Amino acid sequence: MIMKSLRLVAALICTGLFSLSVQAETVQLTSLEWPPYTGSELPQQGASMAVVEAAFDAMGHDLEVQFLPWQRAVDQAKKNTAIAGYFPEYYAETLEEDFIFSDSIGTGPLGLVERTDNPVEWSSLGDLTDHTIGTVSGYVNTAEFDAMAESGEIDVQPVTDDATNLRKVAGGRIPLAVIDSNVFDYLVSDELSNLKGDLQMNDRLLEQKDLYVAFARNDRGERMAEILNEGLEKIDQEKIMKDALKRIMN
């Protein structure tokens, strides 16, 4: 009887272990080179990566990220069934048809970069209609800004990346460009350090933006969003992001 009970316990333990191994997954996401939030060569591959990885790890899952040009990162998450989603993304209602947004994985201050010798004063977006503003193709900005750009009220010049916009503003080709201030700080302390004295962030922010993982709108994407959200509740994401940013920026 004792041996039978021991065998039963052993069988239950093995079944439990087997079940856990089946449930554990490697989650595949796409991202871009967007330091300090994401980047293949950054410590922990970026501050946003540190948060997302910690959340999945808390749920027993591994994370694998492909770093791609932004539009390809989005397209792969939309079309490649092996990819569960992409990040970091700002919320936009226009993306809801194809993607499920996670809970926030952090925040980023979105603003405008300008030349230090040519600051722009404004109190509403209507004050910027006489200026050409640099944007990055495929990036969500703010709902109001994007609507005014779409209607032609604001003249925008899209480029492929933030660094190109900084060079254009520094060269006087455009007066302003949309950029996250942490991204700006990183770029002018790293690859564009020669422009540091020429550029500054405008005093007024466009918006303090939440960052998200955008999961493909299907059954797997919905399940992964739920898993990530539960994992985010188990970690101190604010501390993880703050510590990661400190390591990256210093």
C-alpha positions as CSV (number, residue, x, y, z in Angstrom):
1,M,0.0,0.0,0.0
2,I,2.8,2.3,0.9
3,M,4.7,1.5,-2.3
4,K,1.5,2.1,-4.3
5,S,1.1,5.5,-2.7
6,L,4.7,6.4,-3.4
7,R,4.3,5.5,-7.0
8,L,1.2,7.6,-7.2
9,V,3.0,10.6,-5.7
10,A,5.9,10.1,-8.0
11,A,3.5,9.9,-11.0
12,L,1.8,13.1,-9.9
13,I,5.1,14.9,-9.5
14,C,6.2,13.8,-13.0
15,T,2.9,14.8,-14.5
16,G,3.2,18.2,-12.8
17,L,6.7,18.7,-14.1
18,F,5.7,17.6,-17.5
19,S,2.8,20.0,-17.5
20,L,5.0,22.9,-16.5
21,S,7.5,22.1,-19.3
22,V,4.7,22.0,-21.8
23,Q,3.3,25.4,-20.6
24,A,6.7,27.1,-20.7
25,E,7.2,28.8,-24.1
26,T,9.6,31.0,-25.9
27,V,7.7,34.1,-26.9
28,Q,8.9,35.7,-30.1
29,L,8.4,39.5,-30.6
30,T,9.9,42.0,-32.9
31,S,11.4,45.4,-32.0
32,L,13.7,48.0,-33.5
33,E,16.9,49.8,-32.7
34,W,15.5,52.6,-30.5
35,P,17.9,53.2,-27.7
36,P,17.6,53.5,-24.8
37,Y,14.3,51.6,-24.9
38,T,15.4,48.8,-27.2
39,G,18.6,47.9,-29.0
40,S,20.5,44.7,-29.8
41,E,23.8,46.0,-28.4
42,L,22.4,47.8,-25.3
43,P,22.7,46.5,-21.7
44,Q,19.8,44.1,-21.3
45,Q,18.9,45.1,-24.9
46,G,17.2,48.2,-23.6
47,A,15.0,49.5,-20.8
48,S,11.7,48.3,-22.4
49,M,13.3,44.9,-23.2
50,A,14.3,44.6,-19.5
51,V,10.7,45.1,-18.4
52,V,9.1,42.8,-20.9
53,E,11.7,40.1,-20.3
54,A,11.3,40.3,-16.6
55,A,7.5,40.0,-16.9
56,F,7.6,36.9,-19.1
57,D,10.3,35.4,-16.9
58,A,8.0,35.9,-13.9
59,M,5.4,33.7,-15.7
60,G,8.0,31.1,-16.6
61,H,8.4,32.0,-20.3
62,D,11.5,33.0,-22.3
63,L,11.6,35.9,-24.6
64,E,13.2,36.1,-28.1
65,V,13.3,39.4,-29.9
66,Q,14.2,40.1,-33.6
67,F,15.5,43.7,-34.1
68,L,14.2,45.0,-37.5
69,P,13.6,48.4,-39.2
70,W,10.4,49.7,-37.6
71,Q,7.9,49.1,-40.5
72,R,9.2,45.5,-40.9
73,A,8.9,44.9,-37.2
74,V,5.2,45.9,-37.4
75,D,4.6,44.0,-40.6
76,Q,6.2,40.8,-39.2
77,A,4.0,41.0,-36.1
78,K,1.0,41.4,-38.4
79,K,1.7,38.7,-41.0
80,N,4.1,36.1,-39.5
81,T,2.2,33.7,-37.3
82,A,5.4,32.8,-35.4
83,I,5.6,36.3,-34.1
84,A,3.3,37.1,-31.2
85,G,3.7,40.9,-31.4
86,Y,6.0,43.9,-31.4
87,F,7.1,46.7,-29.0
88,P,7.5,49.3,-27.8
89,E,4.5,51.0,-29.3
90,Y,2.3,54.0,-28.4
91,Y,-1.5,53.4,-28.3
92,A,-3.4,54.4,-31.3
93,E,-7.0,53.5,-32.1
94,T,-6.1,52.9,-35.7
95,L,-4.0,49.9,-34.6
96,E,-6.8,48.2,-32.7
97,E,-8.0,46.4,-35.8
98,D,-4.8,44.4,-36.0
99,F,-3.3,44.4,-32.5
100,I,-4.2,43.9,-28.9
101,F,-2.4,46.3,-26.5
102,S,-0.8,45.0,-23.3
103,D,-0.9,47.0,-20.1
104,S,1.7,49.7,-20.0
105,I,5.3,48.6,-19.9
106,G,6.6,52.1,-19.0
107,T,6.4,55.7,-20.1
108,G,8.3,58.0,-22.4
109,P,8.3,61.8,-22.7
110,L,7.4,62.7,-26.3
111,G,8.4,66.2,-27.5
112,L,10.0,68.3,-30.1
113,V,13.7,68.9,-30.8
114,E,14.9,72.3,-32.0
115,R,18.1,74.2,-32.6
116,T,19.4,75.9,-29.4
117,D,19.7,79.2,-31.4
118,N,16.2,78.9,-32.8
119,P,13.7,77.9,-30.1
120,V,10.1,77.7,-31.0
121,E,7.3,79.1,-28.7
122,W,3.9,77.4,-28.9
123,S,1.0,76.7,-26.6
124,S,-1.2,74.6,-28.9
125,L,-0.5,72.5,-32.1
126,G,-2.3,75.2,-34.0
127,D,0.7,77.4,-33.3
128,L,2.9,75.0,-35.3
129,T,1.0,75.1,-38.6
130,D,3.6,77.4,-40.1
131,H,6.5,75.0,-39.4
132,T,7.6,71.9,-41.2
133,I,8.1,69.1,-38.6
134,G,10.2,66.0,-39.0
135,T,8.6,62.6,-38.1
136,V,9.6,59.0,-38.5
137,S,7.7,56.9,-41.0
138,G,5.3,54.4,-39.2
139,Y,5.7,56.0,-35.8
140,V,2.5,56.9,-33.8
141,N,2.9,60.4,-32.3
142,T,-0.2,61.9,-30.6
143,A,-3.8,61.5,-31.7
144,E,-4.2,65.2,-32.3
145,F,-0.8,65.6,-34.0
146,D,-1.3,62.7,-36.3
147,A,-4.8,63.8,-37.3
148,M,-3.6,67.3,-38.1
149,A,-0.7,65.8,-40.1
150,E,-3.1,63.5,-42.0
151,S,-5.4,66.4,-42.9
152,G,-2.4,68.6,-44.0
153,E,-2.9,71.2,-41.2
154,I,0.6,70.4,-40.0
155,D,3.3,70.0,-42.6
156,V,5.4,66.9,-41.8
157,Q,8.5,65.4,-43.4
158,P,8.8,61.7,-42.6
159,V,12.2,60.0,-42.5
160,T,13.4,56.5,-41.6
161,D,14.8,57.2,-38.1
162,D,15.3,59.7,-35.3
163,A,19.0,60.3,-36.1
164,T,18.2,61.6,-39.6
165,N,15.7,64.0,-38.1
166,L,18.3,65.3,-35.6
167,R,20.7,65.9,-38.5
168,K,18.1,67.8,-40.4
169,V,17.2,70.0,-37.5
170,A,20.9,70.7,-36.7
171,G,21.5,71.5,-40.4
172,G,18.6,74.0,-40.4
173,R,16.6,72.0,-43.0
174,I,13.6,71.8,-40.7
175,P,13.0,73.7,-37.5
176,L,11.5,70.9,-35.4
177,A,11.2,67.1,-35.2
178,V,9.1,64.8,-33.0
179,I,11.2,62.7,-30.7
180,D,11.2,61.0,-27.3
181,S,13.4,63.1,-25.0
182,N,15.2,59.9,-23.6
183,V,16.0,58.9,-27.2
184,F,17.3,62.4,-27.9
185,D,19.5,62.3,-24.8
186,Y,20.9,59.0,-25.8
187,L,21.6,59.9,-29.4
188,V,23.4,63.2,-28.6
189,S,25.5,61.5,-26.0
190,D,26.5,58.7,-28.4
191,E,26.5,58.6,-32.2
192,L,25.5,62.2,-32.6
193,S,27.6,63.7,-29.9
194,N,28.9,66.3,-32.4
195,L,25.4,67.8,-32.4
196,K,24.9,68.1,-28.7
197,G,25.5,71.8,-28.4
198,D,23.4,72.6,-31.5
199,L,20.2,70.9,-30.3
200,Q,17.8,70.9,-27.4
201,M,14.4,69.6,-26.5
202,N,11.6,72.2,-26.7
203,D,10.4,73.2,-23.2
204,R,6.8,72.0,-23.9
205,L,6.1,68.3,-24.2
206,L,3.6,66.9,-26.7
207,E,2.6,64.2,-24.3
208,Q,3.9,61.8,-21.7
209,K,3.3,58.6,-23.6
210,D,2.7,55.1,-22.2
211,L,4.6,52.3,-24.0
212,Y,3.0,48.9,-24.8
213,V,3.5,45.6,-26.4
214,A,1.2,45.3,-29.4
215,F,0.1,41.6,-29.8
216,A,-1.3,40.2,-33.0
217,R,-5.1,40.1,-32.8
218,N,-5.6,36.4,-32.7
219,D,-6.1,33.7,-30.0
220,R,-2.4,33.3,-29.3
221,G,-1.8,37.1,-29.2
222,E,-4.7,37.4,-26.7
223,R,-3.3,34.7,-24.5
224,M,0.2,36.2,-24.6
225,A,-1.2,39.6,-23.7
226,E,-2.9,38.1,-20.7
227,I,0.3,36.3,-19.7
228,L,2.4,39.5,-20.0
229,N,-0.2,41.5,-18.1
230,E,-0.1,39.0,-15.2
231,G,3.7,39.1,-15.3
232,L,3.8,42.9,-15.1
233,E,1.8,42.7,-11.9
234,K,4.5,40.5,-10.4
235,I,7.4,42.8,-11.0
236,D,8.4,46.3,-10.1
237,Q,8.5,47.6,-13.6
238,E,9.2,51.2,-12.7
239,K,12.4,50.2,-10.8
240,I,13.5,47.8,-13.6
241,M,13.1,50.6,-16.2
242,K,14.7,53.2,-14.1
243,D,17.7,51.0,-13.3
244,A,18.1,49.9,-16.9
245,L,18.0,53.5,-18.1
246,K,20.6,54.5,-15.6
247,R,22.9,51.7,-16.8
248,I,22.4,52.6,-20.5
249,M,22.6,56.4,-20.2
250,N,25.7,56.5,-17.9
